[in-house]
Amino acid sequence: MPVQPHQIADLGLQKSYQFRDFKGMNVTDARTAIDDTEFFWIENFIPIGKGQLALVPGRGANLTTVAAGIFNIWGFTRSDVPYLYSVNTDGSATEIRVSDGNKTTVAAAGVLTTSARLAIWKDTNILIIDPTKGYFQWDGATLTTIDAARLGIAIAVFEFRVWIVGAGANKRQITFTAPNTFSDFNGANGAGSTTLSDSAFPGQIYNLLSAVEQLWIIGGAAVDAITNVTTVSGVTSFSITNVVTNVGSTFPSSVVGFFRTFLFLSPYGQYAIVGATPQKLSDKLDGLFPLLTLGTDQPSAVGTIYNVFTVVTLVTSTDSIGGTGSARPILLCFTQGKWFLATQGTSLKWVTSVVVAGSPQMWGTDGSAVFQLFKDTATTVTYTLKTKLWDFGLWTQAKEWLRVGLEFQSNMLVTPSLTLENEHFGKAQTFTTFAQNTLVFIGSGGLVLTFTGAGNNPIIWITAGLVLGKRATGGMLGHYFGLTITGTSTAFTLSAIALQIKLGGEWD
């Protein structure tokens, strides 16, 4: 028999619940089974700590644009100056100074292909390997062809040598230079090559990464490591160890160092290599991966958001929670063991990292403009939060939802939209008297006083700092209750969620 409101009022006691120890996003477990302080969906909020769920900053203003069209971007600090390097759709390349956007042509149209890969030697020379155009170096003034016949798909600098993965039929071959040089391939001086023959490493090499005192070799379903590199009497030797098999990445630009480990994206999750042990980091996102469309490469970047070290990976999502079901770019963001999603514009095509004054920054491009990610707290950002569907201890017990409250901190106007949900439907709430942190001036006879500024625009008076918003819900009934919070705002912090529930009978 359906439970009626008067029955609940007769049977139950009013209880209040408060949640502020915010965790990350979990779309793997059922929405009714995630932890009370996990979110089923977090888009454009970063969980910093207890009572600190902060709206991420928006993208910064365009640093510059590249008329040829940008295919991808790379970040390096050359001669103590941070630069971005764009590989352009017409086969040209551009150096962009981060401080002022000043541009220098590195390569003219057709010199490279969009498959070119970059590395830096010491802090002076940008090295470029291309699978069809060859091997080049850029010293800040001149692009020099080192060897037009030396083709490759990946490049890294490790143990005072340059290591290059071959192209075409040689995608399991690694060629290395003599010690202390990026251009000497003379075998008599210690240069050489090796080809992976281990069956535990299936298929081609996709990328090389110099990190944590090893040269990591990343394949589609395996990871090897090169260590103990020595050159004696012109002969170079080293060890190759199969670190893990059955796990790898076909997305070379997703491979990124992160503290004392490195991360990469696979078609079935985000992984980290910790020591010699692979760890799947994205267990909480398993329910999202069927909604992702992955291409031939998915770039990652590392930087800070509100001084919290964060790694992001750019993917394409067809979700209908924060999106409409149409393909859109989103960032899978990982920090402090927690996941959240972020957007930095509707046309983000690539991301990269560059260190500026000792601080790692994340940059992006829409294929024309270059801009810093998570830069501007004055930019409005659209957000979506979906809480757990709480059963408050027992789903078989009917409940009446009496009141809801949000605690947040902001120096600007905040007007989120709130949908109350039970196990069957959602009920929109009007926030005109709920969570607007505005002051209303009442004059004689109870009339509202308004203030007008330049251009006859209304002046809105805002209460800054901690805001406690609460209202009655209209007595919603159900066995589960949850919230969806959406809106568009400048930076603010959600500090707590509170609910008042009247408990009814069990099994009625």
N, C-alpha and C positions, 0 to 999 in steps of 0.2 A: 504494500500500500504506500503511495507517495507520502512523504513527510510534509506536513503543513507548518507554516510559520508559528502558529500558536502552540503546536506540539513541542517544537524546539524550545520555545520560551518557557514552557512548563517544565521540561525535562532537564535542561542544561544549565551549566554555569558559564559565565563570561570569563574568557582567558585571553591574555595578551601575549604576543610573541614578537621578539625583536631579533633581527639578523644584521650583523655588521662585520663578521669575520669572513669577508668575501674571498672566494676562491675563483678558479678559472672557469672556462667553458667546458661543458661535457655534453656532447651529442652522440655518445656511444651508448651509455646507459639510458633506460627509459626516463622520460621526464619526471615520472612519478618516483623513480628510484635513485636519482642523483642525490648527492649530499645536500643538506638543507641550505648551505651557503654557496653551493655551486650554481652556475647559471646554465640554462639550456642553450642560450645564445647570448654572446657578448660581441657587439659590433661597435667599435670606436670608443670603448672604455678600456683602460688599462688597470688591472688589479694590482695596486701598489702595496697595500697592506690592510690591516684591520681598519675598517671605516674609511678606506681610501680607494674608491673606485672612481678614477679620474677620466674625464672626457679627454681624448687625445687631441693635441694641437692639429690644426689643418696644415696643408702644404704651404710653403712659402711662395713669395712672388717669383715670377720667372727670372732666373739669373740671366739667361740669354736664349736665343733660338738659333737653330742651324737650318738654313734654307734647303739644303740638300735632303733633309729628312734623316732622322737618327734611327739606326737599327738597334744599337746597344751602347751602353756607357760603362767606363771603367774609372776607378779612382786610385790615384797614386800621389805620394808626396815626393816631388823631384826637386833636388837641391833645396830642401827645407820649405818648398812652396807647394801647397795643395793644388792639384789639378784634376780635372775630369777630362777623359778622352772619349770622344764619340766615334764609333765606327758607323759610317753613314750608308744609306741605302744605295748610293751610286758608287760605292767602293772607295770613297774618300775617307779621311779621318781628320778630326779637329781637336786641338788642345784648348781647353777652357780653364782659365784661372778662376779658382773658387772665390777669391777675394773681391773681384770686380766684374767677372764675366768676360774679360778680354779673351778674344779668340785668335788662334794661330793655326794656319793650315799645316797639318802634318803630312798628309798624302792627298794628291789630286784625285779626281774621279777616275775610277778604273784601276788604280794602283793596287788596291786590296779587294777582297770580297767580304761579304758580311759574315763569313765564317772565320775571320781573323781572330786570333787570341793574343792577349797582351800579358806581359810581366814586366817587372822592373829589376834592373841590375844595380846593386848597392842603392844609391838614391840619385843616380845621375842619368841613366840611359833607359828609355822605354824600349823593350824588345817586343817585336811583333812576328808571329808565325802565322802563315796562311797556307791552307791545303792546296792551293793552286798557284799562288803568286810568289811564295818563297819566304825568306827570312830577312827581317829588316831591323834597324835600330834608329831611334830618334834621340838626339842629344839636346833638344830644345831649340835648335836652329836648322838642322839638316836631317832629312831622312836618307839613310844610307842602306843600300842593298848589301847585305852580308853574303847571301847565297841564294840566287833565284831558283836554284834546283833543289834546295833543302825545303821540303814540304812537310807540314805538320798540322795536327789538330789540337795539340795541347802543349803548354810550355810552363816551366817552373824553374826557379833558381834555388839550389840546395847544395850545401857544402862547397861553396865557392865555384860552382859549375852551373851551366845551363843544361836542362834536360828537356828533350823534345820528343813527343810521340809522333810517329810517322803518319802519313796519309795514305789513302787508297788501300792497297793490299798490305801495308805496313803498320796497321793500327794496333798491333801488339808489340811493335818494336819501339825501344827507347834509345835515342842517341844522346850522348853527353859530351860536353866540351872538355878540354884540358883544364887543370886547376887554374883558378884565378883569371879566367877569361870567359867571355861570352861568344867569341868568334873563332877560336882555334879548335878545329876538328881533326887535327893531325894526330894519328894514333901513336906516333913516336913520342908525343908530348903528354900522353895520358888520356887522350880522348878515346871514345869507342862507342859501342852500342851493345844492346842485349835484347833478346826477344823472349817474351814469356812463353814457356812451354808447359807450364803446370796445368793439368786438366781441372784443377780446383778453381781456375780463373777462366770461366767460359766467355767467349766472344772478345770484342775489342776493348781497348782502353778508352775511357771517355774523358778523364781529366787527371791531372797531377796536382798535388797540394803539398807544399812545404810547411809543416807545422809540427810542433812538439818533438823536435829533433829527429824527425823522420820525413822521408818523401813518400807520401801516400799515393798509391796507384789505384784509381777508382774505375771499376768495371761495371757493367750492367747488373751483375749478380755476384760480385766478389770485390774484396779490397786486399791489396798486397801492400807491403812496406819495404822500402830500401833503407838500410842502415849500414854503419861501419864502413864508410867510404874512405879508402886510402889509395894513394898513388906512390909506388916505389919503383924507381928506375924506369919511369915512363909507362908503368903498367898500373892501371886502376882496377881495384877489386872492391866488392861490396857484397852485402847479404840481401837476399830477397826472401821475405817471409809472407806466407799466406795468412793474413790476419783473420779473415772471415770469408766464408763462401755462402752462397744463396742470398746474400743481401748486398746491394750496390745501388748505383744510380745511373740512369741514362740521361740525366739533366746536368751537364757539366757545370753550369753557372750556379747551381744550387749548393755546390760544395763550398763550405765556408768554415773558417776557424772560429771557435767559440770557447774562450778561456783555454783550459788544458785539453780540449777535445776538438772534434770537428763534426759538423752536421751536414746532412745531405737529404734530398727528397727522393723518394722512390714512388712508383705508381701506387703503392699501397701504404704509404706513411712516411713520416719524418723520422730519421734515425740519427743517432750519434755513435761515434766510436770512442769509447772511454777505455783508455789503455789498449787492450786487445779484445775488448768485449763490445759487441754491438748492443745498443739499447734502443728500443722503439720509444720515441718521445711522444708520439701522437696518438696513443691509445684513446685519449678522450675525444679525438676528432674522427674516429673510424666511421661514424655515421655521416660525416660531411663528405668524405672522399668520393662516394658515388655521384655526388653533385658537381664534382670538379672536372673540367676539361683541361687536360695536360697536353702541351705541345712537344716540340723537340727539345726545348730548353726552358727552364723555369728559374729565374735568377733569385738569389738571396742577398741580403745585406745585413750588416751588424751596426748598431748605433745605440744611442740613448734616447729615452723618452722620459722626461722629468727626472733625468739623471739615473734612470733604471736601465741597465744593460739589456738590450732586446735584439733578437734575431728575427727577421721577417723574410718570408718567401712569397713571391708574386705568383698567383694562380688565377684561373678563370673559373667562376662559380655560376651555376644556374639555380641557386637556391631561391625560394619564394618566401623567405622569412625577412631578411634584411633587404632582399631584392625582389624582383617581380617574376622570376623564373627565366628571364632572358640572361644571356651571357654577360658577365660583368667582371672587372678585375677586382680582386680582394687580396689582402695580405694576411697570410697565416703568421701570427705573432706569438713568440714564445719568450717568457721571462719568468725567472724565479720559480720554475716548475709549473707555470700556469699558461694556459692558452687563451688568446682572444683574437678577434678579427678586426681589421682596420681597412678603411678606404681612404685614398688620397687623390680624389678626383675620379671621374668616370672613364678616363681614357689613359690611365697609367699603363705603360708598355714595358718598362724596364726599371730595375733598381740596382744600386751599387753603394759601396761604402767608400769614404775617404776620411782620413784623420786630419783634423784641423786644430792646431794648438793643443795637441795631445788628446783631443776628444773625438771619438768616432762619430761621424755623421752619416745619415742615410740620404741619398739623392735619387731622383727619378726623372723620367722623361715620358712625354706623351707622343713621342715620335717627331717632335719639332722643338718644343721648349724644354729647358732643363731647370729643375727647381729642387729645393731642399724639402725633404719629407719631415712631417711632425715639427714644423718650425713655428707656426703663428697661432698663438692662443687667442688672438682677436678675430680669427676667421671662424665663421659658423661651420659646424660639423653636424651631419645627420647621424643619429644613433638609434640602436635597437637593443633592448635588454629583455630577455625572457627568463623568469625565475623558474625554480622547481614548481611542480604541482604538489603542494604540501598536503599530506594526509593528517598531520598533527598527531601522529601516533597510531592511528587506526583508520583505515579507509572505510571500514564497515560502519563507522559512526557518522551519522548525518551531522552537518554543521550549518550554522548561519553566520555569514560574514557581516560584521557590524560596522567596523571602521578600518581605514587604512591610513598609514602615515609614511612620509618620506622625510628623511633628514639629509640636507645637502648644504654645501658651502659654495658661495658664489658672490662675485662682486658685480655681476651683470644680471639682467632679467632672465629668469629660467621658467619656461612654461611647458613642461613635458606633457605628453598625452598618455593617459593611463587606461589600460583595458583590464578589467577584472575578469578572471576566467575560472570556471569550474571544469568538471570532466566533460561537459557537453558543449558549452558555448562561451563567448566572451561578451562583456558588457562595458561599453565605453563610458568613461567618466569625464565630466566637464571640469576643467581646472580653473575656471574664472575666479573661484573663491578658494582654491585649494593650494596650489604650489607657486603662485606668482609671488615672488619676493618683492612686492611693490607696496608703497605707502599710498593710502587713499585719504584725502583731506575732506572732512565733512564740515560744511558751513551751517549757517542759520537755517532752521527748518529741515535739517537733514539732507540738504542738497550737497552733491559732490562738487568740490572745487577743482577746476582744471587749470593748467598752466600752459601757456603757449610761448614757443620760442621763435627763432628766426624762421621766416618763410611760413609762418602760421603752423609749424609742426608742433605736436603736443610734447610736453616735457614729462617724462616718466620718472618718478622718484623711487629709487630702489634701496632696499635694505641690504647692506653688504654683510658678509660673514656667514654665520651659522643660521640656517633657516629651517624651521620645523613646520612642515605642512601636513595637515590631517583633515579628514572629512568622513562623514558617514557614507556607507556604500549602498544604502537602500535595502538592506537585508537579503543579500544574495544567498541562495541555498545550494548545497552540494556536499559531496564526499571529499573532493579535492579542491583546493584553491591555489591560484597562481596569478602572476602579474606579467603584463607586457608593457614596457615603458619605451616610448618613442618620442622623437622630437628633433629639432634642429637648434643648436645653441652654440655660443662661445663657451670657453672652458669653464667647467664647474666640477665639483666632486660630490658623488653620492656617498653619504656616510652611513646610513642605516635605512632599513625597511621595517616597519612595524605593522602588525595586524591585530585586530580584536575579533575574537571568534566566540560564538556561543555554541557549546557542544550539545548535541541532541542525543537521541537514543541509538543504541546499537542494533543493527540488523532490521531496523524498521523501514 
